[in-house]
Amino acid sequence: MKTFTKSSLIISTYNWPEALRLCLLSVKEQSVLPDEVIIADDGSTSHTFEVIEAMRPTFPVRLVHVWQKDDGFQLSKIRNKAIAMSSFSYIIQIDGDLVLHKHFIKDHLELSKPGTFVAGSRVLMNQQLSEKLLRLQKPSIDLFERGVRNVCNRFNVTWLSRYLADRYKPQDIFALRGCNMAFWREDLVRVNGYNECFQGWGREDNEIAVRLFNSGLRKRAIKFGGIVFHIHHPEVDRADCLENEEYLTYALRHKSVYCSQGLDQYFDVVNQVEHAENALSI
């Protein structure tokens, strides 16, 4: 049996427990499981906590819930907190409004390579199909099921995925989505994770890609593999996007490799938690 790199799957969520449950059900059906799942919760109510606790007893790997107080859209901050809590060398990052193809984790791990990070895409589902899956809590989509857009993204073709990995828009920082990316943990530490100046929707994923590029990494694309199906929902408020565009422009112009307001501020807290857990176990 092939040995895979140990991985942490980080799932960001906010107040959509039905979608998160469906996402977690699709994680349970993976052909290769991650070694832990960390829920990066940007201030959800107790309903999300209840879903996680109900699934925990039968979940096949360690399931961690990292929560922060609801203070507006703080995705960069909660992702940093989740990264700091992660235990393994490879981090796969998704959102909680996705249903994963059964080979999603396997595809990502097979494409992992030192000196690179990986950017994936998504298949968009319409409202009718999304509501059906949520109602039935059905964590899989038939190959030719109606109700999806960008149809080419739904096909899993291993040889084509490998061929395109270093050929599909390798320098394009906009050809990526934060809902489907993967990194070596040490590379995230080197650039200090996500820039928490980014608040509200948008561009935090492009900006971290800029810093990873500037630190010497290459981008690999995961096409025809690493497939995720996006559950339909209204678009979020993009009022802060102009300010976030300015932060992205700054990183491009100044060839940034590090952000001052990032991941490093959470490591002391994680160490304190680990010491407390160790003391309780003695």
C-alpha positions in Angstrom: 0.0 0.0 0.0 1.3 3.5 -0.9 2.4 5.7 2.0 1.2 9.2 1.9 2.4 12.4 3.6 0.7 13.1 6.9 -1.9 15.8 6.3 -4.2 18.2 8.1 -7.4 19.2 6.4 -8.6 22.7 7.4 -12.2 23.5 6.8 -13.4 27.2 7.2 -17.0 27.7 8.2 -19.5 30.3 9.3 -23.1 29.6 10.5 -24.1 27.0 7.9 -24.1 23.8 9.9 -26.1 21.8 7.3 -23.5 22.5 4.7 -20.6 21.7 7.1 -22.2 18.4 8.0 -22.5 17.5 4.4 -18.9 18.5 3.8 -17.8 16.3 6.8 -19.7 13.4 5.5 -17.8 13.7 2.2 -14.6 13.7 4.2 -15.6 10.4 5.9 -15.9 8.8 2.4 -12.4 9.7 1.2 -10.4 6.9 -0.4 -7.4 8.3 1.6 -8.3 10.1 4.8 -6.5 13.2 6.1 -4.8 12.5 9.5 -6.8 15.2 11.2 -9.6 17.7 10.4 -9.6 21.2 11.8 -12.8 23.3 11.6 -11.8 26.9 11.4 -14.9 28.6 12.7 -15.3 32.3 12.2 -17.8 32.9 15.0 -20.7 30.5 14.3 -23.4 29.9 16.9 -23.8 26.8 19.0 -25.6 25.0 16.1 -22.3 24.4 14.4 -20.7 23.2 17.7 -23.6 20.7 18.0 -23.1 19.3 14.5 -19.3 18.8 15.2 -19.9 17.2 18.6 -22.6 14.8 17.1 -20.2 13.7 14.4 -17.1 13.4 16.6 -17.8 9.9 18.1 -17.9 8.2 14.7 -15.5 10.4 12.8 -12.5 8.4 11.5 -9.8 10.9 12.4 -9.1 13.6 15.0 -11.7 16.4 14.7 -10.7 19.8 16.1 -13.0 22.8 16.4 -11.2 26.2 16.5 -13.6 29.0 17.1 -13.3 32.8 17.5 -15.9 35.4 18.4 -18.0 36.8 15.6 -16.4 40.1 14.7 -17.2 40.4 11.1 -15.5 38.5 8.2 -12.2 37.4 9.7 -11.2 34.5 7.5 -7.5 35.2 7.5 -7.4 35.2 11.3 -9.3 32.0 11.8 -7.2 30.2 9.2 -4.1 31.3 11.0 -5.4 29.9 14.2 -6.2 26.6 12.6 -2.8 26.4 10.9 -1.2 27.0 14.3 -3.2 24.2 15.8 -2.3 21.8 13.0 -0.2 18.7 13.7 1.1 17.6 10.3 3.5 18.7 7.6 1.0 19.1 4.8 -2.1 21.3 5.0 -5.0 21.0 2.6 -7.4 23.9 2.9 -11.1 24.0 1.9 -14.4 25.8 2.8 -17.3 24.2 4.6 -19.7 24.8 1.7 -18.1 22.1 -0.4 -18.8 18.4 -1.2 -15.5 16.6 -1.9 -15.0 14.0 -4.6 -14.0 10.7 -3.0 -10.4 11.0 -4.2 -10.0 14.7 -3.2 -7.4 14.1 -0.4 -5.6 11.4 -2.4 -5.3 13.6 -5.5 -3.8 16.5 -3.4 -1.3 14.2 -1.7 -0.2 12.7 -4.9 0.5 16.2 -6.3 2.3 17.4 -3.3 6.0 18.3 -3.9 8.6 20.2 -1.9 9.1 23.8 -3.1 5.5 24.1 -4.3 2.0 25.0 -3.2 -1.1 23.7 -5.0 -4.1 25.7 -6.2 -7.3 24.0 -7.3 -10.7 24.9 -8.7 -14.3 24.0 -8.1 -17.5 22.8 -9.7 -20.5 25.1 -9.2 -23.8 23.5 -8.3 -27.1 25.3 -9.0 -29.6 26.1 -6.2 -31.9 23.1 -7.0 -29.1 20.5 -6.9 -27.6 22.1 -3.8 -30.9 22.1 -1.9 -31.4 18.4 -2.9 -28.0 17.4 -1.5 -28.5 19.4 1.7 -32.0 18.0 2.2 -30.8 14.4 1.7 -27.4 15.0 3.3 -26.0 13.1 0.3 -22.2 13.5 0.2 -21.6 12.4 -3.4 -22.6 13.7 -6.9 -23.2 11.3 -9.8 -20.9 11.8 -12.7 -23.5 13.2 -15.1 -25.9 14.6 -12.5 -27.7 17.7 -13.7 -27.3 21.1 -12.1 -23.6 21.8 -12.4 -21.7 24.5 -14.2 -18.1 24.5 -15.5 -18.6 20.8 -16.4 -15.0 20.1 -17.3 -13.9 20.6 -13.7 -15.9 17.6 -12.6 -13.9 14.9 -14.4 -11.2 13.0 -12.5 -8.4 12.1 -15.0 -5.1 11.2 -13.2 -2.8 11.3 -16.2 -4.2 14.7 -17.4 -4.0 16.1 -13.9 -0.3 15.2 -13.6 0.4 16.6 -17.1 -1.2 19.9 -16.3 0.2 20.3 -12.8 3.2 22.5 -13.9 1.7 23.7 -17.1 -1.7 25.3 -16.2 -1.2 29.1 -15.5 1.9 28.5 -13.3 2.5 32.3 -12.8 -1.0 33.5 -12.5 -1.8 34.5 -8.9 -5.5 34.9 -9.8 -5.9 31.4 -11.1 -6.5 30.0 -7.6 -9.2 29.8 -5.0 -8.7 29.7 -1.2 -11.4 27.1 -1.0 -9.1 24.5 -2.6 -5.4 25.0 -1.9 -2.6 23.0 -0.2 0.7 24.0 1.3 3.6 22.6 3.2 3.2 23.8 6.8 6.8 25.0 7.0 6.3 27.3 4.0 3.3 28.9 5.6 5.4 29.5 8.8 8.1 31.0 6.6 5.8 33.7 5.1 3.9 34.0 8.4 0.6 32.6 7.1 -2.3 34.8 6.1 -2.2 38.6 6.4 -4.8 39.6 8.9 -5.0 43.1 7.5 -7.4 41.4 5.1 -11.0 41.7 6.5 -14.1 41.2 4.6 -14.3 39.2 1.4 -11.5 38.7 -1.0 -7.8 38.7 -2.1 -6.3 37.2 1.0 -5.6 34.0 -1.0 -4.0 35.9 -3.9 -1.8 37.8 -1.5 -0.5 34.8 0.3 0.3 33.3 -3.1 2.3 36.4 -3.9 4.4 36.0 -0.8 4.9 32.3 -1.4 6.1 33.1 -5.0 8.4 35.7 -3.7 9.9 33.3 -1.1 10.9 31.0 -4.0 8.0 28.5 -4.3 6.3 27.5 -7.5 2.5 27.1 -7.9 1.1 23.7 -9.1 -2.4 23.5 -10.4 -4.7 20.6 -9.6 -7.0 20.2 -12.6 -9.0 17.0 -13.4 -8.4 16.0 -9.8 -8.8 17.4 -6.3 -12.5 18.0 -7.3 -14.8 20.0 -5.0 -18.5 20.7 -5.6 -19.6 24.1 -4.4 -23.0 24.4 -2.7 -25.0 27.3 -4.0 -25.5 30.4 -1.8 -25.9 34.1 -2.3 -22.7 36.0 -2.8 -21.2 37.6 0.4 -20.8 41.3 0.8 -17.8 42.5 -1.1 -17.7 46.1 0.4 -14.2 45.7 1.7 -12.8 44.3 -1.6 -11.3 47.7 -2.7 -9.2 48.0 0.5 -8.1 44.4 0.1 -7.1 45.0 -3.5 -4.8 47.8 -2.1 -3.1 45.3 0.3 -2.6 42.9 -2.7 -1.2 45.7 -4.8 1.3 46.5 -2.0 2.5 42.9 -1.8 3.0 42.8 -5.6 4.8 46.2 -5.7 7.1 45.6 -2.7 7.7 41.9 -3.5 6.6 41.0 0.0 7.6 37.6 1.5 6.4 38.1 5.1 3.4 39.8 6.8 3.7 41.4 10.2 0.2 40.6 11.4 0.1 36.8 10.8 0.5 33.3 12.0 3.3 33.7 14.6 1.1 35.4 17.2 -0.8 32.1 17.9 2.1 29.7 18.6 2.5 30.7 22.2 -1.2 30.1 22.8 -1.0 26.6 21.1 2.0 25.7 23.3 0.1 26.7 26.4 -2.8 24.5 25.5 -0.6 21.6 24.7 1.2 21.9 28.1 -2.1 22.1 29.9 -3.4 19.0 28.1 -0.2 17.1 28.9 -0.5 18.1 32.6 -4.0 16.8 32.7 -3.0 13.5 31.2 -0.3 12.8 33.9 
